[in-house]
Amino acid sequence: MAFADKFMFGSYISLALCLGSTLLLMRHTEKGEAAHAKWIFRMSLTLVPIATVAMFLLLFIHSRVF
């Protein structure tokens, strides 16, 4: 698998994380669970970018080592 393929796979995972957090946020907002929706928003605002950056850093490190 080429580096570009791995990079695109990482991009798809990042988009899936964004989509999943958005769907959860919408679900709890429409149910009227504002406190739970706010918690999901704060968690996704911090965890999704951290997971994305970590995934791409690991990808770049892995491509340099092997």
Steps between C-alpha positions, in 0.01 A plus 500: 500500500643836399538793738223693322262207552578494872459877518158484334396217731596721796299785351196275470535394864521864605188585301319202654589626848361844412185350354445273799539781752267723298233232482521437875480872566195541278327198655537628856416858404173394337410288803537810716797366695695824503745399773595178321524682167731759652722222641517330158587833338785567745637146470485496121654848483808371681521129420436499124783744415738328743420159351543635147836664570624191684392274215680710238811533715512122540452464127791734422723338761413155374575601141843639597602194705395230258 
